[in-house]
């Protein structure tokens, strides 16, 4: 029987001290080159080689040890002849998805953590059934994860900064307009700002919060944590995938673990990505 092995966050930090996590990246993209801080972080935490289990199309894997399931991002990118250099083609849940990217904003590029989260949602539908569930994606970027959630049957609200919404809306509209699914919504969300006014808790409650690569070298980590706290209520599951680049990423991870119940569902060592399940602590 296939199963996921989960690791509590406190056990993960003990693992960091004891045996060093696998953070040697082999997959890099434009604007994702190592910086001086990233190299320092890698030296601090070290690296360890592990075998990736990805011989099947499924993103689930068996493990007999007390460690997260170890995965590899599978080939979902579908090569196509296109007149537009800024369009990428992917295939998830049997659907071709065409994503328009832009180099004008970090949020308008498909980052590896979005691929990891999309793959995991596709391959773990029994564990995380999105059909008819209310789903909020924060930092939706190009909208890939939201589109996959729509295909899986969710009521999706995709959010991001105002300057990203035009491209986000375009991608979601183009990829969902002719499908028999719940119509997705695109909304502005600036982390930590206007939450009570724009998303009053008396009206808005989400079954799932999705986030990918929302933690990187920026100054909005505290507002991001406040936003997660605001939306994560009893019964809500936050699924967060992130590439770990800087010391600040680990510091955020530790703060998250001090606030929520946090379990590492999967690791993608070749791309330095961890995927976590986050829930509210019960009193």
C-alpha positions as CSV (number, residue, x, y, z in Angstrom):
1,X,0.0,0.0,0.0
2,X,1.3,3.4,-0.9
3,X,1.5,5.9,1.9
4,X,2.9,9.3,2.8
5,X,5.3,9.5,5.8
6,X,5.0,12.8,7.7
7,X,7.6,14.4,9.9
8,X,6.7,16.9,12.6
9,X,8.6,20.2,12.2
10,X,10.4,19.9,15.5
11,X,11.8,16.6,14.3
12,X,12.9,18.2,11.1
13,X,14.9,20.9,12.9
14,X,16.5,18.1,15.0
15,X,17.4,16.5,11.7
16,X,19.0,19.7,10.5
17,X,21.3,19.7,13.5
18,X,22.0,16.0,13.4
19,X,22.5,15.1,9.7
20,X,22.1,18.1,7.4
21,X,19.2,18.2,4.9
22,X,19.5,17.6,1.1
23,X,19.7,21.1,-0.4
24,X,22.1,20.7,-3.3
25,X,20.2,22.2,-6.2
26,X,20.6,20.7,-9.7
27,X,17.7,22.7,-11.3
28,X,18.1,26.4,-11.8
29,X,16.2,28.9,-13.8
30,X,16.6,32.5,-15.0
31,X,16.7,34.8,-11.9
32,X,17.4,31.8,-9.7
33,X,21.2,31.8,-9.6
34,X,23.0,31.3,-6.3
35,X,23.7,34.5,-4.4
36,X,26.3,35.1,-1.8
37,X,23.7,34.6,1.0
38,X,22.4,31.4,-0.6
39,X,26.0,30.0,-0.8
40,X,26.5,30.9,2.8
41,X,23.2,29.2,3.8
42,X,24.3,26.0,1.9
43,X,27.6,26.0,3.7
44,X,25.8,26.4,7.0
45,X,23.2,23.6,6.5
46,X,25.4,21.4,4.4
47,X,24.1,18.8,1.9
48,X,23.3,15.2,1.7
49,X,22.7,13.0,-1.4
50,X,19.4,11.0,-1.5
51,X,17.8,8.9,-4.0
52,X,14.6,10.3,-5.6
53,X,11.7,8.0,-6.0
54,X,9.9,8.9,-9.2
55,X,9.7,5.7,-11.3
56,X,5.9,6.0,-11.4
57,X,3.7,8.8,-12.6
58,X,2.3,9.1,-9.1
59,X,3.8,11.7,-6.7
60,X,3.3,9.3,-3.8
61,X,6.0,6.9,-2.6
62,X,6.6,4.2,0.0
63,X,9.1,4.8,2.8
64,X,10.0,2.5,5.7
65,X,11.9,5.2,7.6
66,X,10.7,8.1,9.7
67,X,11.3,10.7,7.0
68,X,9.3,12.7,4.4
69,X,8.5,11.0,1.1
70,X,11.3,12.0,-1.4
71,X,10.2,12.9,-4.9
72,X,11.4,14.4,-8.2
73,X,9.5,17.0,-10.2
74,X,8.2,14.9,-13.2
75,X,8.2,16.1,-16.8
76,X,4.9,18.0,-17.1
77,X,6.2,20.5,-19.5
78,X,5.0,19.7,-23.0
79,X,7.2,21.0,-25.9
80,X,5.1,22.8,-28.5
81,X,5.9,25.0,-31.5
82,X,4.8,28.5,-30.4
83,X,5.1,32.0,-31.9
84,X,5.4,33.4,-28.4
85,X,8.6,32.9,-26.4
86,X,6.8,33.8,-23.2
87,X,4.3,30.8,-23.2
88,X,4.9,27.5,-21.6
89,X,2.8,24.3,-22.1
90,X,2.1,21.9,-19.2
91,X,0.0,18.8,-18.8
92,X,-1.8,18.1,-15.5
93,X,-4.9,15.9,-14.8
94,X,-5.1,15.1,-18.5
95,X,-5.4,18.8,-19.5
96,X,-3.0,20.9,-21.5
97,X,-2.3,24.2,-19.7
98,X,-0.8,27.1,-21.5
99,X,0.9,29.7,-19.2
100,X,1.9,33.1,-20.4
101,X,4.9,34.4,-18.5
102,X,6.5,37.8,-18.1
103,X,10.0,38.8,-17.0
104,X,8.6,42.1,-15.6
105,X,7.6,40.6,-12.2
106,X,8.9,37.7,-10.1
107,X,5.2,36.6,-9.8
108,X,4.8,36.3,-13.5
109,X,7.2,33.4,-13.9
110,X,6.4,29.7,-13.2
111,X,8.8,28.7,-10.4
112,X,9.7,25.1,-9.6
113,X,7.7,25.0,-6.3
114,X,4.5,25.6,-8.4
115,X,5.3,22.5,-10.4
116,X,5.9,20.5,-7.3
117,X,2.6,21.5,-5.7
118,X,0.7,21.0,-8.9
119,X,2.2,17.5,-9.3
120,X,1.4,16.7,-5.7
121,X,-2.2,17.8,-5.9
122,X,-2.7,15.8,-9.1
123,X,-1.2,12.6,-7.6
124,X,-2.7,12.8,-4.1
125,X,-6.4,13.4,-4.9
126,X,-7.6,10.9,-2.4
127,X,-5.7,12.4,0.5
128,X,-6.4,16.0,-0.5
129,X,-9.8,15.9,-2.4
130,X,-10.4,19.4,-3.8
131,X,-13.7,18.6,-5.4
132,X,-16.3,21.2,-4.4
133,X,-13.9,22.6,-1.8
134,X,-13.2,26.3,-1.3
135,X,-9.6,27.0,-2.2
136,X,-7.6,30.2,-1.8
137,X,-4.2,30.6,-3.4
138,X,-2.0,33.3,-2.0
139,X,0.8,34.6,-4.3
140,X,-0.8,32.8,-7.2
141,X,1.7,34.3,-9.7
142,X,1.0,32.9,-13.2
143,X,-2.0,30.9,-11.9
144,X,-0.7,27.4,-12.7
145,X,-1.6,26.0,-9.2
146,X,-5.0,27.6,-9.2
147,X,-5.7,26.2,-12.7
148,X,-4.8,22.7,-11.5
149,X,-7.1,23.2,-8.5
150,X,-9.9,24.3,-10.8
151,X,-9.5,21.2,-12.9
152,X,-9.7,19.1,-9.8
153,X,-13.1,20.6,-9.0
154,X,-12.4,23.3,-6.5
155,X,-14.0,26.7,-6.0
156,X,-10.8,28.7,-6.5
157,X,-9.9,32.2,-5.5
158,X,-6.5,33.2,-6.9
159,X,-4.8,36.2,-5.3
160,X,-1.7,38.3,-5.8
161,X,-0.4,41.9,-6.0
162,X,-2.2,44.4,-8.3
163,X,0.6,44.5,-10.8
164,X,0.4,40.7,-11.3
165,X,-3.4,40.4,-11.7
166,X,-3.6,41.2,-15.4
167,X,-1.4,38.3,-16.4
168,X,-2.9,36.0,-13.7
169,X,-6.4,36.7,-14.9
170,X,-5.4,36.1,-18.5
171,X,-3.9,32.7,-17.8
172,X,-6.8,31.5,-15.6
173,X,-9.4,32.7,-18.1
174,X,-7.7,31.1,-21.1
175,X,-7.3,27.8,-19.4
176,X,-10.7,27.4,-17.7
177,X,-13.2,29.2,-20.0
178,X,-14.2,26.1,-22.0
179,X,-14.1,23.6,-19.1
180,X,-17.0,22.2,-17.1
181,X,-15.8,23.4,-13.7
182,X,-16.5,26.0,-11.0
183,X,-15.7,29.5,-12.3
184,X,-12.5,30.7,-10.6
185,X,-12.1,34.2,-9.1
186,X,-9.1,36.5,-9.3
187,X,-8.6,39.1,-6.5
188,X,-6.1,41.5,-5.2
189,X,-4.4,40.5,-1.9
190,X,-1.6,42.4,-0.4
191,X,-0.3,40.3,2.5
192,X,-1.2,41.7,5.8
193,X,-3.2,44.6,4.4
194,X,-7.0,45.1,4.4
195,X,-7.8,41.5,5.3
196,X,-10.8,42.3,7.5
197,X,-12.2,44.7,4.9
198,X,-11.6,42.6,1.8
199,X,-12.0,39.1,3.2
200,X,-14.2,39.3,6.4
201,X,-14.2,36.1,8.3
202,X,-18.0,36.2,8.6
203,X,-18.2,35.6,4.9
204,X,-15.0,33.9,3.8
205,X,-13.8,30.5,5.0
206,X,-11.5,28.3,3.0
207,X,-11.0,24.5,3.1
208,X,-7.6,24.8,1.6
209,X,-4.9,27.5,1.3
210,X,-2.3,26.9,-1.4
211,X,1.0,28.7,-1.6
212,X,4.2,28.0,-3.6
213,X,7.5,29.9,-3.5
214,X,6.0,32.7,-1.4
215,X,9.0,32.8,0.8
216,X,12.2,34.2,-0.7
217,X,14.4,37.2,-0.3
218,X,11.8,39.9,0.3
219,X,10.7,42.2,3.2
220,X,7.1,40.9,3.5
221,X,7.6,37.7,5.5
222,X,5.9,39.0,8.7
223,X,2.8,40.2,6.7
224,X,2.9,36.8,4.9
225,X,2.8,34.9,8.3
226,X,0.0,37.3,9.5
227,X,-2.0,36.5,6.4
228,X,-1.6,32.7,6.9
229,X,-2.7,33.1,10.5
230,X,-5.7,35.1,9.4
231,X,-7.0,32.6,6.8
232,X,-6.0,29.4,8.5
233,X,-8.9,28.5,10.8
234,X,-10.0,25.2,12.4
235,X,-10.6,22.8,9.5
236,X,-8.4,24.7,7.0
237,X,-5.4,22.9,5.5
238,X,-2.5,25.0,4.2
239,X,-0.3,23.3,1.6
240,X,2.9,25.2,1.1
241,X,5.7,24.3,-1.3
242,X,8.9,26.3,-1.3
243,X,12.4,26.3,-2.6
244,X,14.8,26.9,0.3
245,X,17.4,29.5,-0.7
246,X,18.3,31.7,2.2
247,X,18.7,31.7,5.9
248,X,15.5,33.8,6.2
249,X,13.6,30.8,4.6
250,X,14.5,28.6,7.5
251,X,13.7,31.3,10.0
252,X,10.3,31.6,8.5
253,X,9.8,27.9,8.6
254,X,10.7,27.9,12.3
255,X,8.2,30.7,13.0
256,X,5.6,28.8,11.1
257,X,6.2,25.7,13.3
258,X,5.9,27.8,16.4
259,X,2.5,29.0,15.3
260,X,0.9,26.0,13.6
261,X,0.9,22.2,13.5
262,X,3.3,21.6,10.6
263,X,4.2,18.4,8.8
264,X,6.6,17.9,5.9
265,X,4.8,15.9,3.3
266,X,7.4,15.6,0.7
267,X,10.9,16.7,-0.4
268,X,12.2,17.4,-3.9
269,X,15.9,17.3,-3.3
270,X,17.0,18.0,-6.9
271,X,15.2,21.3,-6.8
272,X,15.7,22.1,-3.0
273,X,11.9,22.1,-2.5
274,X,9.9,21.0,0.6
275,X,6.1,20.6,0.6
276,X,4.4,21.1,4.0
277,X,0.9,20.6,5.4
278,X,0.0,23.3,7.9
279,X,-3.0,23.3,10.3
280,X,-4.3,25.2,13.3
281,X,-3.3,23.9,16.7
282,X,-6.3,22.7,18.7
283,X,-6.5,24.1,22.2
